[in-house]
C-alpha cells in the first residue's frame, strides 16, 4: 500500500512540475518575453501569442498545478 501512495505522490509531483513549465511557457506573451533557445523555442510554438488566449492558457496551467497538489496530497493518505 505504501508503494502505491509513493507512486501517486510522484505522479502528482510530475503533474505539478510540468504545470509550472506550462505556466511559464503560456505566460510568455503576457511578460513580453520569448525564448530564443532552440528547445524552448520549439515548445514556445505550442502556445498562443495572442494575449487573451495566453491568459486563458495560463489559467489552465495554474489549474494543472492545483490538480498536481491534490494528487500529491492524495498519495500521502
C-alpha positions in Angstrom: 0.0 0.0 0.0 2.9 2.4 0.7 4.3 1.8 -2.7 1.0 2.8 -4.3 1.0 6.0 -2.2 4.6 6.8 -3.2 3.7 6.2 -6.9 0.7 8.5 -6.7 2.8 11.2 -4.9 5.5 11.0 -7.6 2.8 11.3 -10.3 1.4 14.3 -8.5 4.9 15.9 -8.4 5.3 15.3 -12.1 2.0 17.0 -12.8 2.9 19.9 -10.5 6.4 20.4 -12.1 5.1 20.1 -15.7 2.3 22.6 -14.7 5.0 25.1 -13.7 6.7 24.7 -17.0 3.4 25.1 -18.9 2.6 28.2 -16.9 6.0 29.7 -17.7 5.6 29.0 -21.4 1.9 30.1 -21.6 2.6 33.4 -19.9 5.5 34.4 -22.2 3.4 36.8 -24.4 2.0 38.4 -21.2 5.5 39.1 -20.0 6.7 40.3 -23.4 9.4 37.7 -23.3 10.2 35.0 -25.8 12.9 32.3 -25.6 15.4 32.1 -28.3 16.9 28.8 -27.3 16.1 26.1 -29.9 14.5 23.6 -27.4 12.3 26.2 -25.6 11.6 27.8 -29.0 10.1 24.5 -30.2 7.8 24.3 -27.1 7.0 28.0 -27.5 5.2 27.3 -30.8 2.6 25.2 -28.9 1.3 28.2 -27.1 -0.5 31.2 -28.4 1.0 34.7 -28.9 -2.4 36.4 -28.5 -2.7 37.9 -25.0 -6.3 36.8 -24.4 -5.6 33.3 -25.4 -2.3 33.3 -23.5 -4.1 34.4 -20.3 -6.7 31.6 -20.7 -3.8 29.1 -21.2 -2.1 30.5 -18.1 -5.3 29.9 -16.1 -5.5 26.3 -17.3 -1.8 25.8 -16.4 -2.5 27.1 -12.9 -5.4 24.7 -12.6 -3.0 22.0 -13.7 -0.6 22.9 -10.9 -3.5 22.8 -8.4 -4.5 19.4 -9.7 -0.9 18.2 -9.1 -1.2 19.4 -5.5 -4.4 17.5 -4.9 -2.8 14.4 -6.4 0.3 14.7 -4.1 -1.9 15.0 -1.1 -4.0 12.0 -2.2 -0.8 10.0 -2.3 0.1 10.9 1.2 -3.0 9.4 2.7 
